[in-house]
Amino acid sequence: MSNTTHSQPEKTTRNPWLWIPTLYFAEGIPYFLVNNISVMMFTRMGVPNGEMALFTSLLYLPWTIKPFWSPFIDIIKTKRWWIVSMQLLMTAAFVLLTVTIPHPTPEMIASGTTPVSLFTVMLLLFIITAFASATHDIAADGFYMLALTQHRQAAFVGARSVFYRLSSIFGQGVLLVIAGLLETKTQNIPLAWQLTLLVTSVIFALISLWHVFMLPKPDSDKSSMEGKESNAVAIIKEFGRTFATFFKKPGFLLAMIFMLVYRLPEAFLIKMINPFLVAKVELGGLGLTTETVGLVYGTIGVAFLMVGGILGGIFASRVGLKKSMWWMAACMTLPCFSFVYLAMCQPDNLIFISIAIAIEQFGYGFGFTAYMLYMMYFSEGEFKTSHYAICTAFMALSMMIPGMFAGYLQEALGYQNFFWMVIACCVATVIVTIFVRRQVNEDYGKK
């Protein structure tokens, strides 16, 4: 598939370091709030696990179906307008979440029978936040490709991944620590979470204000309907053409398979890492405490994940996507053996455990760079923002579908055999890389 005929994004005068870190940090906060923080908050509020899991799982839906409205981000207004508008909308939603959080009684919380209906308003605000966040993701990814040249896209792909991961640490680590400390200090769980949401609202509002002034305004960031007839019929026609052009792209079927299969080992693995680390030794786990998991996986592991992402971006920008794919596929697959080692030996030495997790997370960070760059490569051309959003839907499915079955497979196989199954899945990653690599332009992403 050749993309050499498409024009390059013009260079912007604003230093990318002034807006890429904050943009992708802001992209992660609402995602982790809706999909991760909500789980812990409802659990701490005494909502039964069945209701909690059902309703928080449904909140993930906007990120899976976002391609169905992604063409409108190309058709209506600029990407910059969408980014700023969605951030302001999410700021308002965070503030409303703070003031509408229910306060069940300590007795109800302790009994674990808090009805989820008590959180109806919060769930509605979470849904609004989820749709706004998914829309923001579309606009931000499109803006990234419009505001940077191909070489800079490759060079900064690691940095954007790092700051998204930092938002993960903030969302799943810092906010939980704040909530936990406040629970202890106030002895009032609802108040603790209300104050935690207030902290989140203030931080996100400041980031949104920063972007109002600091996001660049590239000339290529404009509506695809600019200068054309903009009535409803024309918009619908343009909407249909957006999807049609994606599915007619050369090599679409192979690209779809690659996007669904490349991360298969990690899709299974990532769901079972934390359960494995905290499971009792007699059940095949490592028996670590929650705090220790936060250190070795949430801190050391994420740090090496970020280093892998940065080095992956630098490596790809120097040798190009095509030459880097083999190295990155190897890094995506071979480090999975570290969990086979942990399951077989069940070490109690934190240094050995930390090294094994660091190796696996570094490999995943380095190997994931090829996946992100390939999605950008395949999205090149007209409607690149919408086409990239469709690619991210396949990315979501690639993690969601295996993750749905990972727990059942682990229960049937046990941890050791489950991790051997993950190794077997690495074959699929290698096979799709062999075929897709043939289609990639030799110089794509290279300086």
N, C-alpha and C positions, 0 to 999 in steps of 0.2 A: 504494500500500500504506500503510495507516494504522497508526501505532504510538502514537497519542496516548492510547489507553486504558490503556497499561501504566504501572504505577507507577514512579516514579523511585527510584533507589538513595538511601538515606538518607545524609546527610552524616556523615562520620566526623570525630572530633575530632583525629586524628593528621594532621599536615601531610603532604600527598602527597610533598613533596620529601624526606621522611625514608625513603621506601621505594620509590617509583617508579624513581629512578635506579639503585639497587642491584638491584632486581628484574629490570629489563630488561638490565642489565649481566651479571647472573648467567645470564639466559636465553641470551645469546649465547655465553658462554665454552664450554660443552660442544658447542654446534653447530659452532663454528669449530674446536674441537679435533678432533672426529670427522671433519668433512668437509674441512678444509683442512690443519691441522697434520699429520694422519696421512699425507697425500699427500707432504708434504715429508720427514717423518721416514722413511717407508719408502723413499723415493728415496735419501736420504742414507745409509740402511743397506744400499743395494746391491740392493734388490728390483727385478727387471726391470719395466719400465714396463707391460707387458701385465697381469701379475698385480696390480701395484699399482693400476692404474686400475680393473680389474674389481672387486677386493674393496673398495676405498674408495668406489666408486660404489654398491655394494650397501648400504653403511652409511647411505645417504641414505633408504632405504626407510621407516623408522619415521615420518619427518615427512610422507611422502606418504599413508600408510595410517592415520594416527592418528585420523581420524574414526570408525574401526570400534570403537575402545574409548573414545572421548571421552564417550559417554553415561554410562559408569560414574563419570566424574568428577562428574557432576551427581547421580547416584543414590546413590553411596557417599561418606560423610564430607563435609567442607567443602573449599572450594577452598584455604583457608589450610593445612589439614592436608596436602593433596596437595603444595602448594608446598614446605613444610618437609620433608616425608618424602622427596620426590624429590631435593631439594638434599643431604640427608644421605646418600642412597643414592649420588648422583654423587660426593660427597666421598670415600666409601669406595672407589668404583671408581677414582678418580684416584690414591688412595694405592696400591691394588693394581697399577695400571698402572706406577707408579713402581718398585715392588719386583719386578715380573715382566718388565720389559723385557729382551729377549735381548741378548747381547753377541757378535755375529758377529765373526770375526777381521778385522783390517785387510785381509788378503789377499782374503777373501771379499767384503768391501765393495768393494774396488778393482776386483774382477773383474765386479761387477754381476750376480752369480749367487746372491745370498742367497735361499734358498727362502722363500716366504711362509708355508710350514708352520711355520717357526721362530717365527712370530708368532701362532700359534693362540690362545694364552691372551690375548694383547693384543687380538686381533680379537673374542674373546668378551666381553671387558670393554668394548670399544668398542661392541658391540651392546647390552650392558646400559645403557651410558651413553646411547646413541642413543634407546632406548625410554624411559628415565627422563627424558631431555631433552624428547622430544616430549610426554610426559605433563605435564611441568612447564610447557611452552608453553601447553597447553590450560587448565590450572588458573590460570596467571598472567593470561592474556587474559580469562578469565571473572571472576577476582577484580578485575581493573581495572574492568570494567563494573559489578560489584556494589558496589564501594567508593566509586565516584565518581558524581556527577550527570552528566547528559548534557552540560551546559556544561563541567564540569571534564574530562570525557572528551575533548571537542574541544580544550580548552585545553592538556591534557597529552599529546595524541597526538604532537605534535612532540618533546616532551622524551623520551618513551619511545623514540621512534625514534632520537634523538640518542645515548642511552646504550646502545642496542643497537649502534649504529654504533661507539661508543667501544670496545665489547667486540670489535668486528671489528678495530679498530686494534690492540687488545691481543693478540687471538688471531693475527692475520695479520701483525702488525708487530712489536710488542714481544717476543712470545715467540720469533719467528724471529731477531730481533736477539740476544736472550739466548742462544739455541741456537748461533748463528753465532759469537758471542764466546767461548762455552765450548768450541766445537770448536777454535778457534784456540789458546785458552789451554791446554786439556788434551791436545790432539792425540789425543783419544779420542772418536769420534763417539757410540757408545752411552752413555758416561758423560755427555756433554754433554746428550743428550736426556733422560737419567734425571734430571739436576739440573733441567732445564727443566720436566719434569713435576712435580717436587717443588715448585718455585715455584708452579706452577698449583694444586696441591693445597692449599697453605697459604693462598693468596689466596681460593680458593673456599670453604674451610672457614671463614674469617673472615666472609665474606659470609653464609654459611648461618647462622652463629651470630647475626649481626646481625638476620636476619629472624625468628629464633625469638622475639626480644623486640620488634622494631619493626613487624612487620606488623600493621595494624589488624584488628579483629574485627567487621566489619559484621553487623548483625542479619540481613540478607538472605542471608548466606553460610551456607546450610544444605543438607542433603541433600534432594533432591526427594521422597524416600521417607519423610521425617520425619513421624511420625504415621500412616503407612500400613503395611499388611502388607508385611513385608520378606523373605519367603521367596524361593527361587530363581525360582519361576514368576512372582511379582509383579515381580521385578527384570528378568527377560527381557521381560515384557510392557511394562514401562516403557522398556526399551531400544528395543524396536520402535517404540513410540509416539514416541520422540525423533526417529528417522529419518523416520518418516511425517509428522510435523508440519513438518519442514524442507522436504520435497519437495512438500508441499501449500501452502506459503506463497504468497500472491498474487504473481505476477510472478516465480516461481522461474526459469523458462526464460531470461528476459531477464537476470536477475541472474547466472545461471551464465555466459552468454555474455559479460557485462561483466567478470566476474572472470577469465575466460580470455583476453580480448582486449585489455583496457585497457592492459596493460603489454607488449604484443607487441613494439613497437619496442625497448624496453629489454631484453627477454628475449633478443633476437638480439644487441643491441649489447654487453651486459655480458660475454658470453663471449669477445668478440673484442677488447676494449679492450687488455688487457695484451699479447696476441700482436702486435697492430698497433703498439703503442708500442715494442716491442723488436725487431720484424722489421727486417731490413736495408733500407736506402733503395731499393736496386735491386729489392727484392721488394715495394715499395709501402708499407713501414712507415716509422717515424721513426728507427729505429736508436738508441734510447735505451738506456742501461745500466740494470741492475736497480736500482741505488741511485737513479738519477734518476727511474725510474718510481715508486719508493717515495716520493720527495719530491713529484712533481707530481700523481700520482694517489692514492697511499696517504695523503698528508698534506693537500696543498692541496685535492685533489678531495673527500676525505671531509669536510674542514672546511666546504666550501661545501654539500655534501650535508646536513650537520647544520643549517647556517644556513637552508637551504631548508625543512627539516622543521619547525624551530621557527617560522619565519614563516608556513608553511602552517597550522600548528595555530592560531596567533593569528588569522590571517585568517579561517579557517573558524569559529572561535568567535564572531567578530564579525558575519559576514554569513550564517552558516549553510551547510550542505552544498550545498543546491540552487544558490544564487547563486555559490558558489565553484567549482563543477565546471567551468564553461567556462574560467576562468582556469587551473585546475590541469591540465585537458586540454591547453591551449595550452603550458603549461610542461613537460608530459610529452613533447610532440612537437617543437615548434620548435627547442629547443636541440640536437636530434640533428644539425642542419645543421653544428654545430661540427666533427663528425668527418668530414663531407663536405669541409669546408674543409681540415682537417688532411691528409686523404688526397690531395686535389687539389694542394695547395701544398707539402706535406711540409716545413714550416718547421724550421729548426734552432735558432731562437731560443726559449729556454726560457720567456721571458715570454709570447710568443704561444701556445705550447703550453699553458702553465699557465692562461692566460685562457680558452682554448677548453674545456679540461677543467672548469674551475671553472664556466663557464656551463652546460655540460651537466649536471654533477652538482647544481648548484643547482636547475635545472629539474626534475630527477628527484626530488629531495627535496621540493620544493614540490608537484609533481604527485602524488606517491605518497600525500600526505595524504588526498586525496579517496578513494582506493582503500581505505585503512584505515578511514576514517569510514563509507564505504558498507557495508563488511563488518559494522561494528558496527550500523549502521542496519538492515540486512537480518536480523541476528541477534536483534533486539529481541523480547521476549516470553518465553514459557515455554521452558526449556532453552537460554537464550541462550549459555551456555558451550559446550555441545555444538554448537549451530548455528554459532557463530563458528569452532569447530575445523573443521567441515565446509567453511566458507568458506576457511579457510587451506589446506585440501587442494587446493581449486581454485586458490588462489594459487600453491601449490607446482607444480602441473601447468602453470600458465601460464608459469612460468619454465623448468621442466624440459624440456617437450616442444620448444619452439623451440630451447633450448640444445643439445639432442641433435643438431640438424641444422645449427646455426650454423657449425661448423667446415667441414663439407662444402660448404655454400653459399659460404663465403668462398673456399675452394680453387677452386671452379668459376668464381666471378665476379671474384675479385681484390678487394683492399680497397676501392678506390674504388667499384666497382659494388655491392659488398656494402652499403656505407653508403647508397648511393642506394636500395637495396632496403629498408633500414631506414626511410628517409623515406617510401617508398610504404606501409609498414605503419602509418604514423601515421594514414592515412585510416581504418583500422579503429578506432583509438582515438576519433577524432572521432565516427564513426557511432554506436558503442555509447553514448557520452556523451549524444548527442542523445536517444536513446530512454530511457535510464535516468533521466535528469534529470527527465523528466516524472512519474516515480513517486515522487520524493522529496518528503517533507513540507517545506513552505516554511520552517518554523522549526526543523527538526532541527539540533541542534548549536549553535544561536544562543543567545547570552546572554539 
